[in-house]
């Protein structure tokens, strides 16, 4: 029996709250990035209401920073939309990996959960599914934590900005990468997964060097997916 055949998609308030608490430590660092965005948005000339609305409705740090670089009266809306879509295209892949469990949910719950999907809570929910444990509560609860702390950080940056002008100088830009790396190191280890990760890493590096900005995320994910498809995982029969 596979994970998709079980009740791993089920969740309740207790599971959501547990997921919320589990993502609070990484969410604290999200406050810093939110503050950096709020400050940068103020410096770009955005009104406070627009800044808060963007973080509340968009909830995508990298693409929000990219939009600030393009912000102005002479930039077509189509360009902004394409930029945001390209940077966040990895969410298409996230949805695909979660589909075996999301398909068991009613449409309202399915898309409601995906509204707060991001790198950290997606990775932890997939790790939970890999252990044969329910992961939707973790995905939703963790996403709500990240979303709320992102909004809080944005507000702090917009109204009290200036404390941290350059998060990269403190190494804070590496927090999410290190967090995801610990999930990989702590996960299942076998030759198949090693080859998949090597394929993804090599493709991502090549795309980072030779393809348009931010495309390396999608290219690396696709390369890893193709490698995994050519080397299917063996499942035990129950």
MODELLER restraints for C-alpha pairs under 7 A, 6 or more apart:
rsr = mdl.restraints
at = mdl.atoms
rsr.add(forms.Gaussian(group=physical.xy_distance, feature=features.Distance(at['CA:1:A'], at['CA:237:A']), mean=6.32, stdev=0.5))
rsr.add(forms.Gaussian(group=physical.xy_distance, feature=features.Distance(at['CA:1:A'], at['CA:238:A']), mean=5.81, stdev=0.5))
rsr.add(forms.Gaussian(group=physical.xy_distance, feature=features.Distance(at['CA:3:A'], at['CA:132:A']), mean=6.61, stdev=0.5))
rsr.add(forms.Gaussian(group=physical.xy_distance, feature=features.Distance(at['CA:4:A'], at['CA:100:A']), mean=5.14, stdev=0.5))
rsr.add(forms.Gaussian(group=physical.xy_distance, feature=features.Distance(at['CA:4:A'], at['CA:101:A']), mean=5.79, stdev=0.5))
rsr.add(forms.Gaussian(group=physical.xy_distance, feature=features.Distance(at['CA:8:A'], at['CA:101:A']), mean=6.91, stdev=0.5))
rsr.add(forms.Gaussian(group=physical.xy_distance, feature=features.Distance(at['CA:8:A'], at['CA:133:A']), mean=6.21, stdev=0.5))
rsr.add(forms.Gaussian(group=physical.xy_distance, feature=features.Distance(at['CA:8:A'], at['CA:134:A']), mean=4.20, stdev=0.5))
rsr.add(forms.Gaussian(group=physical.xy_distance, feature=features.Distance(at['CA:8:A'], at['CA:135:A']), mean=6.77, stdev=0.5))
rsr.add(forms.Gaussian(group=physical.xy_distance, feature=features.Distance(at['CA:9:A'], at['CA:101:A']), mean=5.03, stdev=0.5))
rsr.add(forms.Gaussian(group=physical.xy_distance, feature=features.Distance(at['CA:9:A'], at['CA:102:A']), mean=6.65, stdev=0.5))
rsr.add(forms.Gaussian(group=physical.xy_distance, feature=features.Distance(at['CA:9:A'], at['CA:104:A']), mean=6.75, stdev=0.5))
rsr.add(forms.Gaussian(group=physical.xy_distance, feature=features.Distance(at['CA:9:A'], at['CA:134:A']), mean=6.04, stdev=0.5))
rsr.add(forms.Gaussian(group=physical.xy_distance, feature=features.Distance(at['CA:9:A'], at['CA:135:A']), mean=6.91, stdev=0.5))
rsr.add(forms.Gaussian(group=physical.xy_distance, feature=features.Distance(at['CA:9:A'], at['CA:136:A']), mean=5.90, stdev=0.5))
rsr.add(forms.Gaussian(group=physical.xy_distance, feature=features.Distance(at['CA:10:A'], at['CA:134:A']), mean=6.74, stdev=0.5))
rsr.add(forms.Gaussian(group=physical.xy_distance, feature=features.Distance(at['CA:10:A'], at['CA:136:A']), mean=6.99, stdev=0.5))
rsr.add(forms.Gaussian(group=physical.xy_distance, feature=features.Distance(at['CA:11:A'], at['CA:136:A']), mean=6.21, stdev=0.5))
rsr.add(forms.Gaussian(group=physical.xy_distance, feature=features.Distance(at['CA:11:A'], at['CA:137:A']), mean=5.16, stdev=0.5))
rsr.add(forms.Gaussian(group=physical.xy_distance, feature=features.Distance(at['CA:12:A'], at['CA:137:A']), mean=6.80, stdev=0.5))
rsr.add(forms.Gaussian(group=physical.xy_distance, feature=features.Distance(at['CA:15:A'], at['CA:137:A']), mean=4.79, stdev=0.5))
rsr.add(forms.Gaussian(group=physical.xy_distance, feature=features.Distance(at['CA:15:A'], at['CA:138:A']), mean=6.62, stdev=0.5))
rsr.add(forms.Gaussian(group=physical.xy_distance, feature=features.Distance(at['CA:16:A'], at['CA:137:A']), mean=4.28, stdev=0.5))
rsr.add(forms.Gaussian(group=physical.xy_distance, feature=features.Distance(at['CA:16:A'], at['CA:138:A']), mean=5.89, stdev=0.5))
rsr.add(forms.Gaussian(group=physical.xy_distance, feature=features.Distance(at['CA:16:A'], at['CA:140:A']), mean=6.13, stdev=0.5))
rsr.add(forms.Gaussian(group=physical.xy_distance, feature=features.Distance(at['CA:16:A'], at['CA:141:A']), mean=4.25, stdev=0.5))
rsr.add(forms.Gaussian(group=physical.xy_distance, feature=features.Distance(at['CA:17:A'], at['CA:141:A']), mean=5.79, stdev=0.5))
rsr.add(forms.Gaussian(group=physical.xy_distance, feature=features.Distance(at['CA:19:A'], at['CA:137:A']), mean=6.04, stdev=0.5))
rsr.add(forms.Gaussian(group=physical.xy_distance, feature=features.Distance(at['CA:19:A'], at['CA:138:A']), mean=3.94, stdev=0.5))
rsr.add(forms.Gaussian(group=physical.xy_distance, feature=features.Distance(at['CA:19:A'], at['CA:139:A']), mean=6.91, stdev=0.5))
rsr.add(forms.Gaussian(group=physical.xy_distance, feature=features.Distance(at['CA:19:A'], at['CA:141:A']), mean=4.46, stdev=0.5))
rsr.add(forms.Gaussian(group=physical.xy_distance, feature=features.Distance(at['CA:19:A'], at['CA:142:A']), mean=4.85, stdev=0.5))
rsr.add(forms.Gaussian(group=physical.xy_distance, feature=features.Distance(at['CA:20:A'], at['CA:141:A']), mean=4.12, stdev=0.5))
rsr.add(forms.Gaussian(group=physical.xy_distance, feature=features.Distance(at['CA:20:A'], at['CA:142:A']), mean=4.42, stdev=0.5))
rsr.add(forms.Gaussian(group=physical.xy_distance, feature=features.Distance(at['CA:20:A'], at['CA:144:A']), mean=6.67, stdev=0.5))
rsr.add(forms.Gaussian(group=physical.xy_distance, feature=features.Distance(at['CA:20:A'], at['CA:145:A']), mean=5.31, stdev=0.5))
rsr.add(forms.Gaussian(group=physical.xy_distance, feature=features.Distance(at['CA:22:A'], at['CA:142:A']), mean=6.85, stdev=0.5))
rsr.add(forms.Gaussian(group=physical.xy_distance, feature=features.Distance(at['CA:23:A'], at['CA:142:A']), mean=5.03, stdev=0.5))
rsr.add(forms.Gaussian(group=physical.xy_distance, feature=features.Distance(at['CA:23:A'], at['CA:145:A']), mean=6.44, stdev=0.5))
rsr.add(forms.Gaussian(group=physical.xy_distance, feature=features.Distance(at['CA:24:A'], at['CA:145:A']), mean=6.28, stdev=0.5))
rsr.add(forms.Gaussian(group=physical.xy_distance, feature=features.Distance(at['CA:27:A'], at['CA:145:A']), mean=6.50, stdev=0.5))
rsr.add(forms.Gaussian(group=physical.xy_distance, feature=features.Distance(at['CA:27:A'], at['CA:146:A']), mean=5.13, stdev=0.5))
rsr.add(forms.Gaussian(group=physical.xy_distance, feature=features.Distance(at['CA:27:A'], at['CA:149:A']), mean=5.93, stdev=0.5))
rsr.add(forms.Gaussian(group=physical.xy_distance, feature=features.Distance(at['CA:28:A'], at['CA:149:A']), mean=6.91, stdev=0.5))
rsr.add(forms.Gaussian(group=physical.xy_distance, feature=features.Distance(at['CA:30:A'], at['CA:146:A']), mean=6.89, stdev=0.5))
rsr.add(forms.Gaussian(group=physical.xy_distance, feature=features.Distance(at['CA:30:A'], at['CA:149:A']), mean=6.31, stdev=0.5))
rsr.add(forms.Gaussian(group=physical.xy_distance, feature=features.Distance(at['CA:30:A'], at['CA:150:A']), mean=5.70, stdev=0.5))
rsr.add(forms.Gaussian(group=physical.xy_distance, feature=features.Distance(at['CA:31:A'], at['CA:149:A']), mean=5.42, stdev=0.5))
rsr.add(forms.Gaussian(group=physical.xy_distance, feature=features.Distance(at['CA:31:A'], at['CA:150:A']), mean=5.45, stdev=0.5))
rsr.add(forms.Gaussian(group=physical.xy_distance, feature=features.Distance(at['CA:31:A'], at['CA:152:A']), mean=6.44, stdev=0.5))
rsr.add(forms.Gaussian(group=physical.xy_distance, feature=features.Distance(at['CA:31:A'], at['CA:153:A']), mean=4.01, stdev=0.5))
rsr.add(forms.Gaussian(group=physical.xy_distance, feature=features.Distance(at['CA:32:A'], at['CA:153:A']), mean=6.06, stdev=0.5))
rsr.add(forms.Gaussian(group=physical.xy_distance, feature=features.Distance(at['CA:33:A'], at['CA:153:A']), mean=6.90, stdev=0.5))
rsr.add(forms.Gaussian(group=physical.xy_distance, feature=features.Distance(at['CA:34:A'], at['CA:150:A']), mean=5.06, stdev=0.5))
rsr.add(forms.Gaussian(group=physical.xy_distance, feature=features.Distance(at['CA:34:A'], at['CA:151:A']), mean=6.77, stdev=0.5))
rsr.add(forms.Gaussian(group=physical.xy_distance, feature=features.Distance(at['CA:34:A'], at['CA:153:A']), mean=4.07, stdev=0.5))
rsr.add(forms.Gaussian(group=physical.xy_distance, feature=features.Distance(at['CA:34:A'], at['CA:154:A']), mean=4.28, stdev=0.5))
rsr.add(forms.Gaussian(group=physical.xy_distance, feature=features.Distance(at['CA:34:A'], at['CA:157:A']), mean=6.83, stdev=0.5))
rsr.add(forms.Gaussian(group=physical.xy_distance, feature=features.Distance(at['CA:35:A'], at['CA:153:A']), mean=4.35, stdev=0.5))
rsr.add(forms.Gaussian(group=physical.xy_distance, feature=features.Distance(at['CA:35:A'], at['CA:154:A']), mean=4.67, stdev=0.5))
rsr.add(forms.Gaussian(group=physical.xy_distance, feature=features.Distance(at['CA:35:A'], at['CA:155:A']), mean=6.91, stdev=0.5))
rsr.add(forms.Gaussian(group=physical.xy_distance, feature=features.Distance(at['CA:35:A'], at['CA:156:A']), mean=5.51, stdev=0.5))
rsr.add(forms.Gaussian(group=physical.xy_distance, feature=features.Distance(at['CA:35:A'], at['CA:157:A']), mean=3.67, stdev=0.5))
rsr.add(forms.Gaussian(group=physical.xy_distance, feature=features.Distance(at['CA:35:A'], at['CA:161:A']), mean=6.65, stdev=0.5))
rsr.add(forms.Gaussian(group=physical.xy_distance, feature=features.Distance(at['CA:36:A'], at['CA:157:A']), mean=5.93, stdev=0.5))
rsr.add(forms.Gaussian(group=physical.xy_distance, feature=features.Distance(at['CA:36:A'], at['CA:164:A']), mean=6.88, stdev=0.5))
rsr.add(forms.Gaussian(group=physical.xy_distance, feature=features.Distance(at['CA:36:A'], at['CA:165:A']), mean=6.69, stdev=0.5))
rsr.add(forms.Gaussian(group=physical.xy_distance, feature=features.Distance(at['CA:37:A'], at['CA:65:A']), mean=6.66, stdev=0.5))
rsr.add(forms.Gaussian(group=physical.xy_distance, feature=features.Distance(at['CA:37:A'], at['CA:154:A']), mean=6.17, stdev=0.5))
rsr.add(forms.Gaussian(group=physical.xy_distance, feature=features.Distance(at['CA:37:A'], at['CA:157:A']), mean=6.78, stdev=0.5))
rsr.add(forms.Gaussian(group=physical.xy_distance, feature=features.Distance(at['CA:38:A'], at['CA:51:A']), mean=6.75, stdev=0.5))
rsr.add(forms.Gaussian(group=physical.xy_distance, feature=features.Distance(at['CA:38:A'], at['CA:154:A']), mean=4.48, stdev=0.5))
rsr.add(forms.Gaussian(group=physical.xy_distance, feature=features.Distance(at['CA:38:A'], at['CA:155:A']), mean=6.48, stdev=0.5))
rsr.add(forms.Gaussian(group=physical.xy_distance, feature=features.Distance(at['CA:38:A'], at['CA:157:A']), mean=4.20, stdev=0.5))
rsr.add(forms.Gaussian(group=physical.xy_distance, feature=features.Distance(at['CA:38:A'], at['CA:158:A']), mean=4.36, stdev=0.5))
rsr.add(forms.Gaussian(group=physical.xy_distance, feature=features.Distance(at['CA:39:A'], at['CA:157:A']), mean=4.65, stdev=0.5))
rsr.add(forms.Gaussian(group=physical.xy_distance, feature=features.Distance(at['CA:39:A'], at['CA:158:A']), mean=5.19, stdev=0.5))
rsr.add(forms.Gaussian(group=physical.xy_distance, feature=features.Distance(at['CA:39:A'], at['CA:161:A']), mean=5.08, stdev=0.5))
rsr.add(forms.Gaussian(group=physical.xy_distance, feature=features.Distance(at['CA:39:A'], at['CA:162:A']), mean=6.93, stdev=0.5))
rsr.add(forms.Gaussian(group=physical.xy_distance, feature=features.Distance(at['CA:41:A'], at['CA:51:A']), mean=6.58, stdev=0.5))
rsr.add(forms.Gaussian(group=physical.xy_distance, feature=features.Distance(at['CA:41:A'], at['CA:68:A']), mean=6.65, stdev=0.5))
rsr.add(forms.Gaussian(group=physical.xy_distance, feature=features.Distance(at['CA:42:A'], at['CA:158:A']), mean=6.15, stdev=0.5))
rsr.add(forms.Gaussian(group=physical.xy_distance, feature=features.Distance(at['CA:44:A'], at['CA:68:A']), mean=6.69, stdev=0.5))
rsr.add(forms.Gaussian(group=physical.xy_distance, feature=features.Distance(at['CA:48:A'], at['CA:158:A']), mean=6.66, stdev=0.5))
rsr.add(forms.Gaussian(group=physical.xy_distance, feature=features.Distance(at['CA:52:A'], at['CA:154:A']), mean=6.81, stdev=0.5))
rsr.add(forms.Gaussian(group=physical.xy_distance, feature=features.Distance(at['CA:52:A'], at['CA:155:A']), mean=6.76, stdev=0.5))
rsr.add(forms.Gaussian(group=physical.xy_distance, feature=features.Distance(at['CA:55:A'], at['CA:151:A']), mean=5.92, stdev=0.5))
rsr.add(forms.Gaussian(group=physical.xy_distance, feature=features.Distance(at['CA:55:A'], at['CA:154:A']), mean=7.00, stdev=0.5))
rsr.add(forms.Gaussian(group=physical.xy_distance, feature=features.Distance(at['CA:56:A'], at['CA:151:A']), mean=6.19, stdev=0.5))
rsr.add(forms.Gaussian(group=physical.xy_distance, feature=features.Distance(at['CA:59:A'], at['CA:147:A']), mean=6.63, stdev=0.5))
rsr.add(forms.Gaussian(group=physical.xy_distance, feature=features.Distance(at['CA:63:A'], at['CA:84:A']), mean=5.18, stdev=0.5))
rsr.add(forms.Gaussian(group=physical.xy_distance, feature=features.Distance(at['CA:63:A'], at['CA:87:A']), mean=6.00, stdev=0.5))
rsr.add(forms.Gaussian(group=physical.xy_distance, feature=features.Distance(at['CA:67:A'], at['CA:80:A']), mean=6.40, stdev=0.5))
rsr.add(forms.Gaussian(group=physical.xy_distance, feature=features.Distance(at['CA:87:A'], at['CA:214:A']), mean=5.82, stdev=0.5))
rsr.add(forms.Gaussian(group=physical.xy_distance, feature=features.Distance(at['CA:89:A'], at['CA:218:A']), mean=6.70, stdev=0.5))
rsr.add(forms.Gaussian(group=physical.xy_distance, feature=features.Distance(at['CA:90:A'], at['CA:217:A']), mean=6.82, stdev=0.5))
rsr.add(forms.Gaussian(group=physical.xy_distance, feature=features.Distance(at['CA:90:A'], at['CA:218:A']), mean=5.47, stdev=0.5))
rsr.add(forms.Gaussian(group=physical.xy_distance, feature=features.Distance(at['CA:102:A'], at['CA:110:A']), mean=5.70, stdev=0.5))
rsr.add(forms.Gaussian(group=physical.xy_distance, feature=features.Distance(at['CA:113:A'], at['CA:140:A']), mean=5.40, stdev=0.5))
rsr.add(forms.Gaussian(group=physical.xy_distance, feature=features.Distance(at['CA:116:A'], at['CA:140:A']), mean=6.69, stdev=0.5))
rsr.add(forms.Gaussian(group=physical.xy_distance, feature=features.Distance(at['CA:116:A'], at['CA:143:A']), mean=4.71, stdev=0.5))
rsr.add(forms.Gaussian(group=physical.xy_distance, feature=features.Distance(at['CA:116:A'], at['CA:144:A']), mean=6.30, stdev=0.5))
rsr.add(forms.Gaussian(group=physical.xy_distance, feature=features.Distance(at['CA:116:A'], at['CA:147:A']), mean=6.78, stdev=0.5))
rsr.add(forms.Gaussian(group=physical.xy_distance, feature=features.Distance(at['CA:117:A'], at['CA:139:A']), mean=6.70, stdev=0.5))
rsr.add(forms.Gaussian(group=physical.xy_distance, feature=features.Distance(at['CA:117:A'], at['CA:143:A']), mean=5.71, stdev=0.5))
rsr.add(forms.Gaussian(group=physical.xy_distance, feature=features.Distance(at['CA:118:A'], at['CA:143:A']), mean=6.75, stdev=0.5))
rsr.add(forms.Gaussian(group=physical.xy_distance, feature=features.Distance(at['CA:120:A'], at['CA:180:A']), mean=6.92, stdev=0.5))
rsr.add(forms.Gaussian(group=physical.xy_distance, feature=features.Distance(at['CA:121:A'], at['CA:138:A']), mean=6.81, stdev=0.5))
rsr.add(forms.Gaussian(group=physical.xy_distance, feature=features.Distance(at['CA:121:A'], at['CA:139:A']), mean=5.10, stdev=0.5))
rsr.add(forms.Gaussian(group=physical.xy_distance, feature=features.Distance(at['CA:121:A'], at['CA:142:A']), mean=5.37, stdev=0.5))
rsr.add(forms.Gaussian(group=physical.xy_distance, feature=features.Distance(at['CA:121:A'], at['CA:143:A']), mean=5.90, stdev=0.5))
rsr.add(forms.Gaussian(group=physical.xy_distance, feature=features.Distance(at['CA:122:A'], at['CA:139:A']), mean=5.97, stdev=0.5))
rsr.add(forms.Gaussian(group=physical.xy_distance, feature=features.Distance(at['CA:125:A'], at['CA:135:A']), mean=4.47, stdev=0.5))
rsr.add(forms.Gaussian(group=physical.xy_distance, feature=features.Distance(at['CA:125:A'], at['CA:136:A']), mean=6.62, stdev=0.5))
rsr.add(forms.Gaussian(group=physical.xy_distance, feature=features.Distance(at['CA:125:A'], at['CA:138:A']), mean=5.78, stdev=0.5))
rsr.add(forms.Gaussian(group=physical.xy_distance, feature=features.Distance(at['CA:125:A'], at['CA:139:A']), mean=5.48, stdev=0.5))
rsr.add(forms.Gaussian(group=physical.xy_distance, feature=features.Distance(at['CA:126:A'], at['CA:135:A']), mean=6.82, stdev=0.5))
rsr.add(forms.Gaussian(group=physical.xy_distance, feature=features.Distance(at['CA:128:A'], at['CA:134:A']), mean=6.40, stdev=0.5))
rsr.add(forms.Gaussian(group=physical.xy_distance, feature=features.Distance(at['CA:128:A'], at['CA:135:A']), mean=5.42, stdev=0.5))
rsr.add(forms.Gaussian(group=physical.xy_distance, feature=features.Distance(at['CA:129:A'], at['CA:135:A']), mean=5.72, stdev=0.5))
rsr.add(forms.Gaussian(group=physical.xy_distance, feature=features.Distance(at['CA:167:A'], at['CA:173:A']), mean=6.43, stdev=0.5))
rsr.add(forms.Gaussian(group=physical.xy_distance, feature=features.Distance(at['CA:196:A'], at['CA:224:A']), mean=5.03, stdev=0.5))
rsr.add(forms.Gaussian(group=physical.xy_distance, feature=features.Distance(at['CA:196:A'], at['CA:227:A']), mean=5.51, stdev=0.5))
rsr.add(forms.Gaussian(group=physical.xy_distance, feature=features.Distance(at['CA:196:A'], at['CA:228:A']), mean=5.93, stdev=0.5))
rsr.add(forms.Gaussian(group=physical.xy_distance, feature=features.Distance(at['CA:197:A'], at['CA:224:A']), mean=6.28, stdev=0.5))
rsr.add(forms.Gaussian(group=physical.xy_distance, feature=features.Distance(at['CA:199:A'], at['CA:223:A']), mean=6.10, stdev=0.5))
rsr.add(forms.Gaussian(group=physical.xy_distance, feature=features.Distance(at['CA:199:A'], at['CA:224:A']), mean=5.69, stdev=0.5))
rsr.add(forms.Gaussian(group=physical.xy_distance, feature=features.Distance(at['CA:199:A'], at['CA:227:A']), mean=6.85, stdev=0.5))
rsr.add(forms.Gaussian(group=physical.xy_distance, feature=features.Distance(at['CA:200:A'], at['CA:220:A']), mean=4.32, stdev=0.5))
rsr.add(forms.Gaussian(group=physical.xy_distance, feature=features.Distance(at['CA:200:A'], at['CA:221:A']), mean=6.02, stdev=0.5))
rsr.add(forms.Gaussian(group=physical.xy_distance, feature=features.Distance(at['CA:200:A'], at['CA:223:A']), mean=5.13, stdev=0.5))
rsr.add(forms.Gaussian(group=physical.xy_distance, feature=features.Distance(at['CA:200:A'], at['CA:224:A']), mean=4.39, stdev=0.5))
rsr.add(forms.Gaussian(group=physical.xy_distance, feature=features.Distance(at['CA:201:A'], at['CA:220:A']), mean=6.15, stdev=0.5))
rsr.add(forms.Gaussian(group=physical.xy_distance, feature=features.Distance(at['CA:203:A'], at['CA:219:A']), mean=6.40, stdev=0.5))
rsr.add(forms.Gaussian(group=physical.xy_distance, feature=features.Distance(at['CA:203:A'], at['CA:220:A']), mean=5.17, stdev=0.5))
rsr.add(forms.Gaussian(group=physical.xy_distance, feature=features.Distance(at['CA:203:A'], at['CA:223:A']), mean=6.34, stdev=0.5))
rsr.add(forms.Gaussian(group=physical.xy_distance, feature=features.Distance(at['CA:204:A'], at['CA:216:A']), mean=4.59, stdev=0.5))
rsr.add(forms.Gaussian(group=physical.xy_distance, feature=features.Distance(at['CA:204:A'], at['CA:217:A']), mean=6.38, stdev=0.5))
rsr.add(forms.Gaussian(group=physical.xy_distance, feature=features.Distance(at['CA:204:A'], at['CA:219:A']), mean=5.83, stdev=0.5))
rsr.add(forms.Gaussian(group=physical.xy_distance, feature=features.Distance(at['CA:204:A'], at['CA:220:A']), mean=4.19, stdev=0.5))
rsr.add(forms.Gaussian(group=physical.xy_distance, feature=features.Distance(at['CA:205:A'], at['CA:216:A']), mean=6.84, stdev=0.5))
rsr.add(forms.Gaussian(group=physical.xy_distance, feature=features.Distance(at['CA:207:A'], at['CA:215:A']), mean=6.52, stdev=0.5))
rsr.add(forms.Gaussian(group=physical.xy_distance, feature=features.Distance(at['CA:207:A'], at['CA:216:A']), mean=4.71, stdev=0.5))
rsr.add(forms.Gaussian(group=physical.xy_distance, feature=features.Distance(at['CA:207:A'], at['CA:219:A']), mean=6.69, stdev=0.5))
rsr.add(forms.Gaussian(group=physical.xy_distance, feature=features.Distance(at['CA:208:A'], at['CA:216:A']), mean=5.01, stdev=0.5))
